Amino acid sequence: MVVKIRKEHISKGIDKYKGVRQEDIEKLFAHGKLSAKVYRFGDGRMLVHYLTIDNALLYPNEETLMDSIILE
């Protein structure tokens, strides 16, 4: 299940769960003209912070995230 994260919880969650930037996946978003920072947590969850709207989505794993990306 994908969960929307309120903006006041984004940086707290990244710090608490020790998010590690995933620049390779960020490049996919940039290719689609989306400005986003992507973080992987130790338990495999993936957080995508959409910078233009200052919201984030938390994916249960990388596979779910990658399945949601449509490349055209």
Secondary structure as the mmCIF struct_conf table of DSSP 4:
data_model
#
loop_
_struct_conf.conf_type_id
_struct_conf.id
_struct_conf.beg_label_comp_id
_struct_conf.beg_label_asym_id
_struct_conf.beg_label_seq_id
_struct_conf.end_label_comp_id
_struct_conf.end_label_asym_id
_struct_conf.end_label_seq_id
STRN STRN1 VAL A 3 ILE A 5
HELX_RH_AL_P HELX_RH_AL_P1 LYS A 7 LYS A 16
TURN_TY1_P TURN_TY1_P1 TYR A 17 LYS A 18
STRN STRN2 VAL A 20 ARG A 21
HELX_RH_AL_P HELX_RH_AL_P2 GLU A 23 HIS A 31
TURN_TY1_P TURN_TY1_P2 GLY A 32 LYS A 33
STRN STRN3 ALA A 36 ARG A 40
TURN_TY1_P TURN_TY1_P3 GLY A 42 ASP A 43
BEND BEND1 GLY A 44 GLY A 44
STRN STRN4 MET A 46 TYR A 50
TURN_TY1_P TURN_TY1_P4 LEU A 51 ASP A 54
STRN STRN5 ASN A 55 TYR A 59
BEND BEND2 PRO A 60 ASN A 61
HELX_RH_AL_P HELX_RH_AL_P3 GLU A 62 SER A 68
#
